[in-house]
Amino acid sequence: MGGSYGENILSVRMNFEKAFFVATQELKKRALMLGGDAVVSMRQDIDLDTSGFQYFYLQMYGTVVKRING
């Protein structure tokens, strides 16, 4: 049973890395769609499924900014 727990934690970690990458890429796309140059004050909110650590919920957000040439 101990190996199963370790495998679940490893699976969540690997899936989190993929989800984080996808979320940051999506933020970049949306910033460009809005005419922005960058996302600042990026935050993430992670909720774990405590009934078995098989699922997690990742929410990322930030503020889109545009560079102004003076």
PDB file of N, H, CA, C and O in Angstrom:
ATOM      1  N   MET A   1       0.811  -1.181   0.000  1.00  0.00           N
ATOM      2  CA  MET A   1       0.000   0.000   0.000  1.00  0.00           C
ATOM      3  C   MET A   1       0.862   1.255   0.000  1.00  0.00           C
ATOM      4  O   MET A   1       0.474   2.257  -0.599  1.00  0.00           O
ATOM      5  N   GLY A   2       2.025   1.229   0.657  1.00  0.00           N
ATOM      6  H   GLY A   2       2.340   0.415   1.144  1.00  0.00           H
ATOM      7  CA  GLY A   2       2.906   2.387   0.691  1.00  0.00           C
ATOM      8  C   GLY A   2       3.366   2.794  -0.695  1.00  0.00           C
ATOM      9  O   GLY A   2       3.468   3.987  -0.980  1.00  0.00           O
ATOM     10  N   GLY A   3       3.652   1.813  -1.580  1.00  0.00           N
ATOM     11  H   GLY A   3       3.569   0.844  -1.348  1.00  0.00           H
ATOM     12  CA  GLY A   3       4.079   2.131  -2.942  1.00  0.00           C
ATOM     13  C   GLY A   3       2.982   2.825  -3.720  1.00  0.00           C
ATOM     14  O   GLY A   3       3.253   3.722  -4.517  1.00  0.00           O
ATOM     15  N   SER A   4       1.751   2.419  -3.494  1.00  0.00           N
ATOM     16  H   SER A   4       1.531   1.690  -2.846  1.00  0.00           H
ATOM     17  CA  SER A   4       0.623   3.034  -4.186  1.00  0.00           C
ATOM     18  C   SER A   4       0.502   4.504  -3.809  1.00  0.00           C
ATOM     19  O   SER A   4       0.239   5.347  -4.667  1.00  0.00           O
ATOM     20  N   TYR A   5       0.690   4.813  -2.542  1.00  0.00           N
ATOM     21  H   TYR A   5       0.903   4.129  -1.845  1.00  0.00           H
ATOM     22  CA  TYR A   5       0.631   6.210  -2.085  1.00  0.00           C
ATOM     23  C   TYR A   5       1.724   7.032  -2.761  1.00  0.00           C
ATOM     24  O   TYR A   5       1.470   8.133  -3.251  1.00  0.00           O
ATOM     25  N   GLY A   6       2.954   6.485  -2.785  1.00  0.00           N
ATOM     26  H   GLY A   6       3.161   5.591  -2.387  1.00  0.00           H
ATOM     27  CA  GLY A   6       4.065   7.177  -3.429  1.00  0.00           C
ATOM     28  C   GLY A   6       3.828   7.392  -4.910  1.00  0.00           C
ATOM     29  O   GLY A   6       4.156   8.452  -5.443  1.00  0.00           O
ATOM     30  N   GLU A   7       3.263   6.403  -5.578  1.00  0.00           N
ATOM     31  H   GLU A   7       2.996   5.542  -5.145  1.00  0.00           H
ATOM     32  CA  GLU A   7       2.969   6.539  -6.999  1.00  0.00           C
ATOM     33  C   GLU A   7       1.940   7.631  -7.231  1.00  0.00           C
ATOM     34  O   GLU A   7       2.056   8.383  -8.199  1.00  0.00           O
ATOM     35  N   ASN A   8       0.936   7.740  -6.369  1.00  0.00           N
ATOM     36  H   ASN A   8       0.842   7.130  -5.583  1.00  0.00           H
ATOM     37  CA  ASN A   8      -0.079   8.781  -6.512  1.00  0.00           C
ATOM     38  C   ASN A   8       0.531  10.164  -6.357  1.00  0.00           C
ATOM     39  O   ASN A   8       0.196  11.076  -7.114  1.00  0.00           O
ATOM     40  N   ILE A   9       1.424  10.335  -5.386  1.00  0.00           N
ATOM     41  H   ILE A   9       1.696   9.595  -4.771  1.00  0.00           H
ATOM     42  CA  ILE A   9       2.071  11.630  -5.178  1.00  0.00           C
ATOM     43  C   ILE A   9       2.915  11.994  -6.390  1.00  0.00           C
ATOM     44  O   ILE A   9       2.884  13.139  -6.843  1.00  0.00           O
ATOM     45  N   LEU A  10       3.668  11.034  -6.920  1.00  0.00           N
ATOM     46  H   LEU A  10       3.692  10.105  -6.552  1.00  0.00           H
ATOM     47  CA  LEU A  10       4.486  11.276  -8.107  1.00  0.00           C
ATOM     48  C   LEU A  10       3.610  11.652  -9.285  1.00  0.00           C
ATOM     49  O   LEU A  10       3.948  12.565 -10.039  1.00  0.00           O
ATOM     50  N   SER A  11       2.488  10.965  -9.459  1.00  0.00           N
ATOM     51  H   SER A  11       2.214  10.223  -8.847  1.00  0.00           H
ATOM     52  CA  SER A  11       1.573  11.261 -10.553  1.00  0.00           C
ATOM     53  C   SER A  11       1.018  12.673 -10.435  1.00  0.00           C
ATOM     54  O   SER A  11       0.934  13.390 -11.432  1.00  0.00           O
ATOM     55  N   VAL A  12       0.639  13.079  -9.235  1.00  0.00           N
ATOM     56  H   VAL A  12       0.707  12.497  -8.424  1.00  0.00           H
ATOM     57  CA  VAL A  12       0.120  14.431  -9.031  1.00  0.00           C
ATOM     58  C   VAL A  12       1.197  15.451  -9.349  1.00  0.00           C
ATOM     59  O   VAL A  12       0.920  16.470  -9.982  1.00  0.00           O
ATOM     60  N   ARG A  13       2.433  15.188  -8.914  1.00  0.00           N
ATOM     61  H   ARG A  13       2.659  14.360  -8.400  1.00  0.00           H
ATOM     62  CA  ARG A  13       3.536  16.121  -9.171  1.00  0.00           C
ATOM     63  C   ARG A  13       3.779  16.294 -10.666  1.00  0.00           C
ATOM     64  O   ARG A  13       3.939  17.418 -11.142  1.00  0.00           O
ATOM     65  N   MET A  14       3.807  15.190 -11.409  1.00  0.00           N
ATOM     66  H   MET A  14       3.676  14.277 -11.022  1.00  0.00           H
ATOM     67  CA  MET A  14       4.053  15.270 -12.849  1.00  0.00           C
ATOM     68  C   MET A  14       2.891  15.959 -13.547  1.00  0.00           C
ATOM     69  O   MET A  14       3.100  16.762 -14.457  1.00  0.00           O
ATOM     70  N   ASN A  15       1.671  15.652 -13.130  1.00  0.00           N
ATOM     71  H   ASN A  15       1.501  14.999 -12.391  1.00  0.00           H
ATOM     72  CA  ASN A  15       0.516  16.293 -13.742  1.00  0.00           C
ATOM     73  C   ASN A  15       0.469  17.773 -13.396  1.00  0.00           C
ATOM     74  O   ASN A  15       0.029  18.582 -14.214  1.00  0.00           O
ATOM     75  N   PHE A  16       0.915  18.144 -12.193  1.00  0.00           N
ATOM     76  H   PHE A  16       1.272  17.487 -11.529  1.00  0.00           H
ATOM     77  CA  PHE A  16       0.952  19.554 -11.819  1.00  0.00           C
ATOM     78  C   PHE A  16       1.910  20.311 -12.719  1.00  0.00           C
ATOM     79  O   PHE A  16       1.596  21.415 -13.164  1.00  0.00           O
ATOM     80  N   GLU A  17       3.073  19.738 -12.994  1.00  0.00           N
ATOM     81  H   GLU A  17       3.328  18.841 -12.632  1.00  0.00           H
ATOM     82  CA  GLU A  17       4.043  20.410 -13.859  1.00  0.00           C
ATOM     83  C   GLU A  17       3.454  20.641 -15.250  1.00  0.00           C
ATOM     84  O   GLU A  17       3.646  21.707 -15.835  1.00  0.00           O
ATOM     85  N   LYS A  18       2.748  19.661 -15.776  1.00  0.00           N
ATOM     86  H   LYS A  18       2.593  18.795 -15.301  1.00  0.00           H
ATOM     87  CA  LYS A  18       2.098  19.809 -17.085  1.00  0.00           C
ATOM     88  C   LYS A  18       1.015  20.876 -17.024  1.00  0.00           C
ATOM     89  O   LYS A  18       0.920  21.723 -17.913  1.00  0.00           O
ATOM     90  N   ALA A  19       0.195  20.836 -15.973  1.00  0.00           N
ATOM     91  H   ALA A  19       0.272  20.148 -15.251  1.00  0.00           H
ATOM     92  CA  ALA A  19      -0.897  21.804 -15.833  1.00  0.00           C
ATOM     93  C   ALA A  19      -0.345  23.216 -15.687  1.00  0.00           C
ATOM     94  O   ALA A  19      -0.900  24.157 -16.255  1.00  0.00           O
ATOM     95  N   PHE A  20       0.744  23.378 -14.930  1.00  0.00           N
ATOM     96  H   PHE A  20       1.195  22.614 -14.468  1.00  0.00           H
ATOM     97  CA  PHE A  20       1.361  24.690 -14.753  1.00  0.00           C
ATOM     98  C   PHE A  20       1.844  25.229 -16.096  1.00  0.00           C
ATOM     99  O   PHE A  20       1.630  26.401 -16.407  1.00  0.00           O
ATOM    100  N   PHE A  21       2.497  24.378 -16.895  1.00  0.00           N
ATOM    101  H   PHE A  21       2.671  23.426 -16.642  1.00  0.00           H
ATOM    102  CA  PHE A  21       2.978  24.787 -18.215  1.00  0.00           C
ATOM    103  C   PHE A  21       1.822  25.206 -19.117  1.00  0.00           C
ATOM    104  O   PHE A  21       1.882  26.252 -19.763  1.00  0.00           O
ATOM    105  N   VAL A  22       0.778  24.394 -19.160  1.00  0.00           N
ATOM    106  H   VAL A  22       0.730  23.544 -18.635  1.00  0.00           H
ATOM    107  CA  VAL A  22      -0.384  24.706 -20.001  1.00  0.00           C
ATOM    108  C   VAL A  22      -1.034  26.020 -19.549  1.00  0.00           C
ATOM    109  O   VAL A  22      -1.412  26.843 -20.382  1.00  0.00           O
ATOM    110  N   ALA A  23      -1.163  26.214 -18.241  1.00  0.00           N
ATOM    111  H   ALA A  23      -0.856  25.545 -17.564  1.00  0.00           H
ATOM    112  CA  ALA A  23      -1.788  27.427 -17.720  1.00  0.00           C
ATOM    113  C   ALA A  23      -0.981  28.669 -18.063  1.00  0.00           C
ATOM    114  O   ALA A  23      -1.558  29.692 -18.431  1.00  0.00           O
ATOM    115  N   THR A  24       0.340  28.601 -17.950  1.00  0.00           N
ATOM    116  H   THR A  24       0.808  27.769 -17.651  1.00  0.00           H
ATOM    117  CA  THR A  24       1.152  29.777 -18.281  1.00  0.00           C
ATOM    118  C   THR A  24       1.100  30.073 -19.777  1.00  0.00           C
ATOM    119  O   THR A  24       1.084  31.235 -20.181  1.00  0.00           O
ATOM    120  N   GLN A  25       1.073  29.035 -20.591  1.00  0.00           N
ATOM    121  H   GLN A  25       1.085  28.090 -20.263  1.00  0.00           H
ATOM    122  CA  GLN A  25       0.957  29.252 -22.035  1.00  0.00           C
ATOM    123  C   GLN A  25      -0.392  29.894 -22.374  1.00  0.00           C
ATOM    124  O   GLN A  25      -0.469  30.762 -23.243  1.00  0.00           O
ATOM    125  N   GLU A  26      -1.436  29.471 -21.695  1.00  0.00           N
ATOM    126  H   GLU A  26      -1.373  28.765 -20.989  1.00  0.00           H
ATOM    127  CA  GLU A  26      -2.766  30.047 -21.923  1.00  0.00           C
ATOM    128  C   GLU A  26      -2.796  31.512 -21.496  1.00  0.00           C
ATOM    129  O   GLU A  26      -3.400  32.341 -22.178  1.00  0.00           O
ATOM    130  N   LEU A  27      -2.159  31.838 -20.386  1.00  0.00           N
ATOM    131  H   LEU A  27      -1.669  31.165 -19.832  1.00  0.00           H
ATOM    132  CA  LEU A  27      -2.088  33.240 -19.962  1.00  0.00           C
ATOM    133  C   LEU A  27      -1.369  34.091 -21.009  1.00  0.00           C
ATOM    134  O   LEU A  27      -1.792  35.210 -21.296  1.00  0.00           O
ATOM    135  N   LYS A  28      -0.290  33.566 -21.575  1.00  0.00           N
ATOM    136  H   LYS A  28       0.053  32.656 -21.342  1.00  0.00           H
ATOM    137  CA  LYS A  28       0.440  34.295 -22.620  1.00  0.00           C
ATOM    138  C   LYS A  28      -0.459  34.557 -23.833  1.00  0.00           C
ATOM    139  O   LYS A  28      -0.491  35.665 -24.367  1.00  0.00           O
ATOM    140  N   LYS A  29      -1.182  33.524 -24.257  1.00  0.00           N
ATOM    141  H   LYS A  29      -1.156  32.624 -23.824  1.00  0.00           H
ATOM    142  CA  LYS A  29      -2.078  33.665 -25.409  1.00  0.00           C
ATOM    143  C   LYS A  29      -3.150  34.725 -25.160  1.00  0.00           C
ATOM    144  O   LYS A  29      -3.431  35.561 -26.020  1.00  0.00           O
ATOM    145  N   ARG A  30      -3.736  34.674 -23.980  1.00  0.00           N
ATOM    146  H   ARG A  30      -3.508  33.996 -23.282  1.00  0.00           H
ATOM    147  CA  ARG A  30      -4.807  35.618 -23.662  1.00  0.00           C
ATOM    148  C   ARG A  30      -4.276  37.042 -23.540  1.00  0.00           C
ATOM    149  O   ARG A  30      -4.967  37.994 -23.905  1.00  0.00           O
ATOM    150  N   ALA A  31      -3.065  37.194 -23.034  1.00  0.00           N
ATOM    151  H   ALA A  31      -2.504  36.421 -22.738  1.00  0.00           H
ATOM    152  CA  ALA A  31      -2.459  38.529 -22.958  1.00  0.00           C
ATOM    153  C   ALA A  31      -2.288  39.103 -24.363  1.00  0.00           C
ATOM    154  O   ALA A  31      -2.570  40.277 -24.599  1.00  0.00           O
ATOM    155  N   LEU A  32      -1.829  38.278 -25.282  1.00  0.00           N
ATOM    156  H   LEU A  32      -1.600  37.324 -25.091  1.00  0.00           H
ATOM    157  CA  LEU A  32      -1.670  38.736 -26.667  1.00  0.00           C
ATOM    158  C   LEU A  32      -3.018  39.068 -27.301  1.00  0.00           C
ATOM    159  O   LEU A  32      -3.131  40.045 -28.041  1.00  0.00           O
ATOM    160  N   MET A  33      -4.044  38.258 -27.014  1.00  0.00           N
ATOM    161  H   MET A  33      -3.952  37.465 -26.412  1.00  0.00           H
ATOM    162  CA  MET A  33      -5.380  38.518 -27.553  1.00  0.00           C
ATOM    163  C   MET A  33      -5.919  39.867 -27.074  1.00  0.00           C
ATOM    164  O   MET A  33      -6.661  40.538 -27.792  1.00  0.00           O
ATOM    165  N   LEU A  34      -5.540  40.257 -25.860  1.00  0.00           N
ATOM    166  H   LEU A  34      -4.937  39.712 -25.276  1.00  0.00           H
ATOM    167  CA  LEU A  34      -5.990  41.534 -25.301  1.00  0.00           C
ATOM    168  C   LEU A  34      -5.089  42.704 -25.697  1.00  0.00           C
ATOM    169  O   LEU A  34      -5.340  43.843 -25.305  1.00  0.00           O
ATOM    170  N   GLY A  35      -4.045  42.423 -26.470  1.00  0.00           N
ATOM    171  H   GLY A  35      -3.841  41.497 -26.789  1.00  0.00           H
ATOM    172  CA  GLY A  35      -3.140  43.477 -26.905  1.00  0.00           C
ATOM    173  C   GLY A  35      -2.047  43.793 -25.896  1.00  0.00           C
ATOM    174  O   GLY A  35      -1.393  44.831 -25.992  1.00  0.00           O
ATOM    175  N   GLY A  36      -1.851  42.921 -24.946  1.00  0.00           N
ATOM    176  H   GLY A  36      -2.383  42.077 -24.868  1.00  0.00           H
ATOM    177  CA  GLY A  36      -0.836  43.154 -23.922  1.00  0.00           C
ATOM    178  C   GLY A  36       0.512  42.588 -24.307  1.00  0.00           C
ATOM    179  O   GLY A  36       0.639  41.806 -25.250  1.00  0.00           O
ATOM    180  N   ASP A  37       1.524  43.009 -23.545  1.00  0.00           N
ATOM    181  H   ASP A  37       1.421  43.644 -22.780  1.00  0.00           H
ATOM    182  CA  ASP A  37       2.892  42.542 -23.772  1.00  0.00           C
ATOM    183  C   ASP A  37       3.366  41.567 -22.703  1.00  0.00           C
ATOM    184  O   ASP A  37       4.314  40.814 -22.922  1.00  0.00           O
ATOM    185  N   ALA A  38       2.707  41.581 -21.545  1.00  0.00           N
ATOM    186  H   ALA A  38       1.936  42.193 -21.367  1.00  0.00           H
ATOM    187  CA  ALA A  38       3.155  40.730 -20.436  1.00  0.00           C
ATOM    188  C   ALA A  38       2.021  40.524 -19.439  1.00  0.00           C
ATOM    189  O   ALA A  38       1.004  41.217 -19.467  1.00  0.00           O
ATOM    190  N   VAL A  39       2.227  39.553 -18.563  1.00  0.00           N
ATOM    191  H   VAL A  39       3.053  38.990 -18.540  1.00  0.00           H
ATOM    192  CA  VAL A  39       1.314  39.317 -17.442  1.00  0.00           C
ATOM    193  C   VAL A  39       2.130  39.543 -16.173  1.00  0.00           C
ATOM    194  O   VAL A  39       3.172  38.919 -15.975  1.00  0.00           O
ATOM    195  N   VAL A  40       1.649  40.438 -15.321  1.00  0.00           N
ATOM    196  H   VAL A  40       0.803  40.946 -15.482  1.00  0.00           H
ATOM    197  CA  VAL A  40       2.336  40.712 -14.058  1.00  0.00           C
ATOM    198  C   VAL A  40       1.448  40.285 -12.899  1.00  0.00           C
ATOM    199  O   VAL A  40       0.252  40.052 -13.071  1.00  0.00           O
ATOM    200  N   SER A  41       2.035  40.186 -11.744  1.00  0.00           N
ATOM    201  H   SER A  41       3.007  40.375 -11.605  1.00  0.00           H
ATOM    202  CA  SER A  41       1.320  39.785 -10.526  1.00  0.00           C
ATOM    203  C   SER A  41       0.580  38.462 -10.727  1.00  0.00           C
ATOM    204  O   SER A  41      -0.558  38.296 -10.288  1.00  0.00           O
ATOM    205  N   MET A  42       1.249  37.529 -11.397  1.00  0.00           N
ATOM    206  H   MET A  42       2.174  37.664 -11.754  1.00  0.00           H
ATOM    207  CA  MET A  42       0.636  36.231 -11.650  1.00  0.00           C
ATOM    208  C   MET A  42       0.479  35.475 -10.334  1.00  0.00           C
ATOM    209  O   MET A  42       1.396  35.436  -9.514  1.00  0.00           O
ATOM    210  N   ARG A  43      -0.675  34.887 -10.147  1.00  0.00           N
ATOM    211  H   ARG A  43      -1.420  34.919 -10.814  1.00  0.00           H
ATOM    212  CA  ARG A  43      -0.976  34.118  -8.943  1.00  0.00           C
ATOM    213  C   ARG A  43      -1.493  32.752  -9.342  1.00  0.00           C
ATOM    214  O   ARG A  43      -1.994  32.551 -10.449  1.00  0.00           O
ATOM    215  N   GLN A  44      -1.359  31.820  -8.416  1.00  0.00           N
ATOM    216  H   GLN A  44      -0.952  31.983  -7.517  1.00  0.00           H
ATOM    217  CA  GLN A  44      -1.917  30.494  -8.638  1.00  0.00           C
ATOM    218  C   GLN A  44      -2.649  30.046  -7.387  1.00  0.00           C
ATOM    219  O   GLN A  44      -2.260  30.368  -6.265  1.00  0.00           O
ATOM    220  N   ASP A  45      -3.697  29.309  -7.606  1.00  0.00           N
ATOM    221  H   ASP A  45      -4.013  29.047  -8.518  1.00  0.00           H
ATOM    222  CA  ASP A  45      -4.480  28.747  -6.508  1.00  0.00           C
ATOM    223  C   ASP A  45      -4.589  27.252  -6.777  1.00  0.00           C
ATOM    224  O   ASP A  45      -5.066  26.832  -7.832  1.00  0.00           O
ATOM    225  N   ILE A  46      -4.148  26.465  -5.825  1.00  0.00           N
ATOM    226  H   ILE A  46      -3.760  26.805  -4.968  1.00  0.00           H
ATOM    227  CA  ILE A  46      -4.142  25.012  -5.986  1.00  0.00           C
ATOM    228  C   ILE A  46      -4.993  24.396  -4.884  1.00  0.00           C
ATOM    229  O   ILE A  46      -4.794  24.676  -3.702  1.00  0.00           O
ATOM    230  N   ASP A  47      -5.932  23.565  -5.277  1.00  0.00           N
ATOM    231  H   ASP A  47      -6.094  23.337  -6.237  1.00  0.00           H
ATOM    232  CA  ASP A  47      -6.744  22.812  -4.323  1.00  0.00           C
ATOM    233  C   ASP A  47      -6.521  21.332  -4.590  1.00  0.00           C
ATOM    234  O   ASP A  47      -6.671  20.865  -5.719  1.00  0.00           O
ATOM    235  N   LEU A  48      -6.163  20.597  -3.541  1.00  0.00           N
ATOM    236  H   LEU A  48      -6.041  20.976  -2.624  1.00  0.00           H
ATOM    237  CA  LEU A  48      -5.961  19.156  -3.659  1.00  0.00           C
ATOM    238  C   LEU A  48      -7.217  18.413  -3.267  1.00  0.00           C
ATOM    239  O   LEU A  48      -7.932  18.814  -2.349  1.00  0.00           O
ATOM    240  N   ASP A  49      -7.479  17.330  -3.967  1.00  0.00           N
ATOM    241  H   ASP A  49      -6.898  17.004  -4.713  1.00  0.00           H
ATOM    242  CA  ASP A  49      -8.551  16.416  -3.592  1.00  0.00           C
ATOM    243  C   ASP A  49      -8.038  15.595  -2.424  1.00  0.00           C
ATOM    244  O   ASP A  49      -7.214  14.701  -2.613  1.00  0.00           O
ATOM    245  N   THR A  50      -8.507  15.882  -1.235  1.00  0.00           N
ATOM    246  H   THR A  50      -9.177  16.608  -1.082  1.00  0.00           H
ATOM    247  CA  THR A  50      -7.977  15.228  -0.045  1.00  0.00           C
ATOM    248  C   THR A  50      -8.519  13.824   0.181  1.00  0.00           C
ATOM    249  O   THR A  50      -8.126  13.164   1.143  1.00  0.00           O
ATOM    250  N   SER A  51      -9.405  13.357  -0.677  1.00  0.00           N
ATOM    251  H   SER A  51      -9.725  13.893  -1.458  1.00  0.00           H
ATOM    252  CA  SER A  51      -9.943  12.015  -0.482  1.00  0.00           C
ATOM    253  C   SER A  51      -9.047  10.937  -1.069  1.00  0.00           C
ATOM    254  O   SER A  51      -9.346   9.753  -0.912  1.00  0.00           O
ATOM    255  N   GLY A  52      -7.977  11.295  -1.728  1.00  0.00           N
ATOM    256  H   GLY A  52      -7.734  12.256  -1.855  1.00  0.00           H
ATOM    257  CA  GLY A  52      -7.100  10.279  -2.288  1.00  0.00           C
ATOM    258  C   GLY A  52      -5.909  10.867  -3.021  1.00  0.00           C
ATOM    259  O   GLY A  52      -5.077  10.120  -3.535  1.00  0.00           O
ATOM    260  N   PHE A  53      -5.808  12.170  -3.081  1.00  0.00           N
ATOM    261  H   PHE A  53      -6.484  12.777  -2.663  1.00  0.00           H
ATOM    262  CA  PHE A  53      -4.704  12.865  -3.751  1.00  0.00           C
ATOM    263  C   PHE A  53      -4.579  12.473  -5.221  1.00  0.00           C
ATOM    264  O   PHE A  53      -3.476  12.448  -5.767  1.00  0.00           O
ATOM    265  N   GLN A  54      -5.696  12.168  -5.854  1.00  0.00           N
ATOM    266  H   GLN A  54      -6.592  12.188  -5.410  1.00  0.00           H
ATOM    267  CA  GLN A  54      -5.640  11.801  -7.264  1.00  0.00           C
ATOM    268  C   GLN A  54      -5.938  12.986  -8.164  1.00  0.00           C
ATOM    269  O   GLN A  54      -5.591  12.968  -9.345  1.00  0.00           O
ATOM    270  N   TYR A  55      -6.574  14.009  -7.627  1.00  0.00           N
ATOM    271  H   TYR A  55      -6.856  14.023  -6.668  1.00  0.00           H
ATOM    272  CA  TYR A  55      -6.953  15.156  -8.439  1.00  0.00           C
ATOM    273  C   TYR A  55      -6.520  16.442  -7.756  1.00  0.00           C
ATOM    274  O   TYR A  55      -6.405  16.510  -6.532  1.00  0.00           O
ATOM    275  N   PHE A  56      -6.288  17.441  -8.559  1.00  0.00           N
ATOM    276  H   PHE A  56      -6.381  17.386  -9.553  1.00  0.00           H
ATOM    277  CA  PHE A  56      -6.037  18.772  -8.029  1.00  0.00           C
ATOM    278  C   PHE A  56      -6.678  19.777  -8.973  1.00  0.00           C
ATOM    279  O   PHE A  56      -6.957  19.471 -10.132  1.00  0.00           O
ATOM    280  N   TYR A  57      -6.902  20.952  -8.472  1.00  0.00           N
ATOM    281  H   TYR A  57      -6.675  21.200  -7.530  1.00  0.00           H
ATOM    282  CA  TYR A  57      -7.518  22.020  -9.239  1.00  0.00           C
ATOM    283  C   TYR A  57      -6.551  23.191  -9.238  1.00  0.00           C
ATOM    284  O   TYR A  57      -6.151  23.665  -8.175  1.00  0.00           O
ATOM    285  N   LEU A  58      -6.172  23.660 -10.413  1.00  0.00           N
ATOM    286  H   LEU A  58      -6.497  23.275 -11.277  1.00  0.00           H
ATOM    287  CA  LEU A  58      -5.207  24.741 -10.549  1.00  0.00           C
ATOM    288  C   LEU A  58      -5.879  25.915 -11.231  1.00  0.00           C
ATOM    289  O   LEU A  58      -6.477  25.770 -12.296  1.00  0.00           O
ATOM    290  N   GLN A  59      -5.776  27.077 -10.611  1.00  0.00           N
ATOM    291  H   GLN A  59      -5.290  27.195  -9.745  1.00  0.00           H
ATOM    292  CA  GLN A  59      -6.311  28.300 -11.195  1.00  0.00           C
ATOM    293  C   GLN A  59      -5.171  29.315 -11.214  1.00  0.00           C
ATOM    294  O   GLN A  59      -4.515  29.535 -10.195  1.00  0.00           O
ATOM    295  N   MET A  60      -4.937  29.929 -12.364  1.00  0.00           N
ATOM    296  H   MET A  60      -5.470  29.751 -13.191  1.00  0.00           H
ATOM    297  CA  MET A  60      -3.882  30.938 -12.486  1.00  0.00           C
ATOM    298  C   MET A  60      -4.481  32.204 -13.069  1.00  0.00           C
ATOM    299  O   MET A  60      -5.359  32.161 -13.931  1.00  0.00           O
ATOM    300  N   TYR A  61      -3.990  33.323 -12.584  1.00  0.00           N
ATOM    301  H   TYR A  61      -3.277  33.358 -11.884  1.00  0.00           H
ATOM    302  CA  TYR A  61      -4.476  34.604 -13.088  1.00  0.00           C
ATOM    303  C   TYR A  61      -3.408  35.664 -12.870  1.00  0.00           C
ATOM    304  O   TYR A  61      -2.465  35.465 -12.104  1.00  0.00           O
ATOM    305  N   GLY A  62      -3.564  36.775 -13.542  1.00  0.00           N
ATOM    306  H   GLY A  62      -4.330  36.936 -14.164  1.00  0.00           H
ATOM    307  CA  GLY A  62      -2.620  37.888 -13.421  1.00  0.00           C
ATOM    308  C   GLY A  62      -3.183  39.102 -14.125  1.00  0.00           C
ATOM    309  O   GLY A  62      -4.316  39.089 -14.606  1.00  0.00           O
ATOM    310  N   THR A  63      -2.387  40.145 -14.180  1.00  0.00           N
ATOM    311  H   THR A  63      -1.467  40.156 -13.789  1.00  0.00           H
ATOM    312  CA  THR A  63      -2.787  41.398 -14.799  1.00  0.00           C
ATOM    313  C   THR A  63      -2.031  41.576 -16.108  1.00  0.00           C
ATOM    314  O   THR A  63      -0.802  41.507 -16.137  1.00  0.00           O
ATOM    315  N   VAL A  64      -2.767  41.806 -17.187  1.00  0.00           N
ATOM    316  H   VAL A  64      -3.765  41.862 -17.163  1.00  0.00           H
ATOM    317  CA  VAL A  64      -2.160  42.039 -18.492  1.00  0.00           C
ATOM    318  C   VAL A  64      -1.739  43.495 -18.575  1.00  0.00           C
ATOM    319  O   VAL A  64      -2.509  44.398 -18.246  1.00  0.00           O
ATOM    320  N   VAL A  65      -0.499  43.716 -19.023  1.00  0.00           N
ATOM    321  H   VAL A  65       0.127  42.983 -19.291  1.00  0.00           H
ATOM    322  CA  VAL A  65       0.011  45.077 -19.165  1.00  0.00           C
ATOM    323  C   VAL A  65       0.545  45.292 -20.574  1.00  0.00           C
ATOM    324  O   VAL A  65       0.934  44.353 -21.268  1.00  0.00           O
ATOM    325  N   LYS A  66       0.550  46.554 -20.972  1.00  0.00           N
ATOM    326  H   LYS A  66       0.234  47.318 -20.408  1.00  0.00           H
ATOM    327  CA  LYS A  66       1.075  46.955 -22.280  1.00  0.00           C
ATOM    328  C   LYS A  66       2.192  47.967 -22.066  1.00  0.00           C
ATOM    329  O   LYS A  66       2.045  48.913 -21.293  1.00  0.00           O
ATOM    330  N   ARG A  67       3.279  47.764 -22.738  1.00  0.00           N
ATOM    331  H   ARG A  67       3.398  46.995 -23.366  1.00  0.00           H
ATOM    332  CA  ARG A  67       4.408  48.687 -22.655  1.00  0.00           C
ATOM    333  C   ARG A  67       4.078  49.949 -23.449  1.00  0.00           C
ATOM    334  O   ARG A  67       3.579  49.880 -24.572  1.00  0.00           O
ATOM    335  N   ILE A  68       4.358  51.075 -22.859  1.00  0.00           N
ATOM    336  H   ILE A  68       4.763  51.131 -21.947  1.00  0.00           H
ATOM    337  CA  ILE A  68       4.126  52.370 -23.530  1.00  0.00           C
ATOM    338  C   ILE A  68       5.474  52.976 -23.874  1.00  0.00           C
ATOM    339  O   ILE A  68       6.306  53.216 -22.999  1.00  0.00           O
ATOM    340  N   ASN A  69       5.678  53.220 -25.158  1.00  0.00           N
ATOM    341  H   ASN A  69       5.002  53.026 -25.869  1.00  0.00           H
ATOM    342  CA  ASN A  69       6.933  53.855 -25.597  1.00  0.00           C
ATOM    343  C   ASN A  69       6.789  55.352 -25.473  1.00  0.00           C
ATOM    344  O   ASN A  69       5.900  55.946 -26.083  1.00  0.00           O
ATOM    345  N   GLY A  70       7.656  55.968 -24.691  1.00  0.00           N
ATOM    346  H   GLY A  70       8.378  55.486 -24.196  1.00  0.00           H
ATOM    347  CA  GLY A  70       7.567  57.408 -24.426  1.00  0.00           C
ATOM    348  C   GLY A  70       8.359  58.166 -25.357  1.00  0.00           C
ATOM    349  O   GLY A  70       8.398  59.394 -25.277  1.00  0.00           O
TER     350      GLY A  70
END
